[in-house]
């Protein structure tokens, strides 16, 4: 999908769209309205020995584990092992990270407001 703001309803067919490789082993597809963004992320370099470094952002986030297994880490909470079908939610500005436990995974992240930092990446 084009990264420009949509003028109306949008549809994204993953099997027909080229994903964006944004770091080794990671590919993503995005779709958004003016206020909400969904990002499908395929991760293909697991399992990891350690979690990614924690990060924060001013966006609300809800994520769905569509495939694979991860360890979800959020400041102030015990680590949670998540499998396909599980979800997690993160308020703004809470440090969080994941550790890939399976060989591959697919996550579906939803953000509000739209992650302009993702749209600006080449």
BELTA-V503096 format. One record per residue. N is the residue number from 0. PHI is phi in degrees with one decimal (none if undefined). OMEGA is omega in radians with two decimals (NA if undefined). Layout:
n=N phi=PHI omega=OMEGA
n=N phi=PHI omega=OMEGA
This chain:
n=0 phi=none omega=3.07
n=1 phi=-61.5 omega=-3.11
n=2 phi=-80.6 omega=3.10
n=3 phi=-66.7 omega=3.11
n=4 phi=-60.8 omega=-3.14
n=5 phi=-72.0 omega=3.12
n=6 phi=-88.7 omega=-3.12
n=7 phi=-153.0 omega=3.12
n=8 phi=-65.4 omega=-3.13
n=9 phi=-131.2 omega=3.07
n=10 phi=-133.8 omega=3.10
n=11 phi=-126.8 omega=3.08
n=12 phi=-99.7 omega=-3.07
n=13 phi=-59.6 omega=-3.11
n=14 phi=-70.0 omega=-3.13
n=15 phi=-110.9 omega=-3.08
n=16 phi=-103.7 omega=3.06
n=17 phi=-84.4 omega=3.10
n=18 phi=-77.3 omega=3.13
n=19 phi=-109.1 omega=3.05
n=20 phi=-78.7 omega=-3.07
n=21 phi=-113.9 omega=2.94
n=22 phi=-167.8 omega=-3.08
n=23 phi=-55.6 omega=3.11
n=24 phi=82.6 omega=-3.11
n=25 phi=-121.2 omega=3.05
n=26 phi=-135.4 omega=-3.11
n=27 phi=-138.0 omega=3.05
n=28 phi=-129.1 omega=-3.12
n=29 phi=-126.4 omega=2.99
n=30 phi=-147.8 omega=-3.08
n=31 phi=-158.4 omega=2.93
n=32 phi=-107.5 omega=3.11
n=33 phi=-69.7 omega=-3.02
n=34 phi=-123.1 omega=-3.04
n=35 phi=-138.7 omega=-3.14
n=36 phi=-130.0 omega=2.98
n=37 phi=-117.8 omega=-3.13
n=38 phi=-132.2 omega=3.03
n=39 phi=-93.7 omega=-3.10
n=40 phi=-122.9 omega=3.00
n=41 phi=-100.1 omega=3.13
n=42 phi=-118.6 omega=-3.00
n=43 phi=-128.5 omega=-3.06
n=44 phi=-130.2 omega=-3.09
n=45 phi=-106.7 omega=-0.10
n=46 phi=-75.1 omega=3.14
n=47 phi=-94.9 omega=3.08
n=48 phi=-75.4 omega=-3.12
n=49 phi=-137.3 omega=3.06
n=50 phi=-75.3 omega=2.95
n=51 phi=-59.3 omega=3.04
n=52 phi=-61.8 omega=3.10
n=53 phi=-60.4 omega=3.08
n=54 phi=-140.1 omega=3.08
n=55 phi=-134.1 omega=3.01
n=56 phi=-158.5 omega=-3.09
n=57 phi=-81.9 omega=-3.09
n=58 phi=-100.8 omega=2.91
n=59 phi=-76.0 omega=-3.09
n=60 phi=-138.6 omega=2.96
n=61 phi=-127.3 omega=-3.11
n=62 phi=-131.2 omega=3.13
n=63 phi=-119.8 omega=3.06
n=64 phi=-87.4 omega=-3.09
n=65 phi=-82.9 omega=3.12
n=66 phi=-149.0 omega=3.04
n=67 phi=88.7 omega=-3.09
n=68 phi=-141.5 omega=3.13
n=69 phi=-133.5 omega=2.93
n=70 phi=-107.5 omega=-3.14
n=71 phi=-100.1 omega=-3.14
n=72 phi=-122.1 omega=3.10
n=73 phi=-137.4 omega=-3.11
n=74 phi=-53.0 omega=3.08
n=75 phi=84.3 omega=-3.12
n=76 phi=-131.2 omega=3.08
n=77 phi=-67.7 omega=3.06
n=78 phi=-56.8 omega=-3.12
n=79 phi=-122.9 omega=3.05
n=80 phi=-81.5 omega=-3.10
n=81 phi=-120.7 omega=3.12
n=82 phi=-122.2 omega=3.14
n=83 phi=-50.9 omega=-3.12
n=84 phi=102.9 omega=3.13
n=85 phi=-86.1 omega=3.12
n=86 phi=-130.8 omega=2.97
n=87 phi=-142.7 omega=-3.13
n=88 phi=-130.0 omega=-3.09
n=89 phi=-133.1 omega=3.02
n=90 phi=-68.1 omega=3.11
n=91 phi=-58.4 omega=2.97
n=92 phi=63.8 omega=3.07
n=93 phi=-95.4 omega=3.09
n=94 phi=-60.7 omega=-3.13
n=95 phi=-152.6 omega=-3.13
n=96 phi=-160.4 omega=3.01
n=97 phi=-131.0 omega=2.97
n=98 phi=-128.3 omega=3.13
n=99 phi=-75.6 omega=-3.12
n=100 phi=-99.0 omega=3.13
n=101 phi=-101.8 omega=-3.14
n=102 phi=-65.3 omega=3.13
n=103 phi=-138.8 omega=3.05
n=104 phi=-155.9 omega=2.99
n=105 phi=-129.0 omega=3.09
n=106 phi=-114.5 omega=3.03
n=107 phi=-119.8 omega=-3.13
n=108 phi=-98.7 omega=3.03
n=109 phi=-121.2 omega=-3.10
n=110 phi=-128.7 omega=2.93
n=111 phi=-140.8 omega=-0.14
n=112 phi=-67.2 omega=3.14
n=113 phi=-57.5 omega=3.10
n=114 phi=-79.8 omega=3.13
n=115 phi=-59.8 omega=3.13
n=116 phi=-62.7 omega=3.09
n=117 phi=-72.6 omega=-3.14
n=118 phi=-64.4 omega=-3.09
n=119 phi=-81.4 omega=-3.14
n=120 phi=-71.9 omega=-3.13
n=121 phi=-65.0 omega=NA
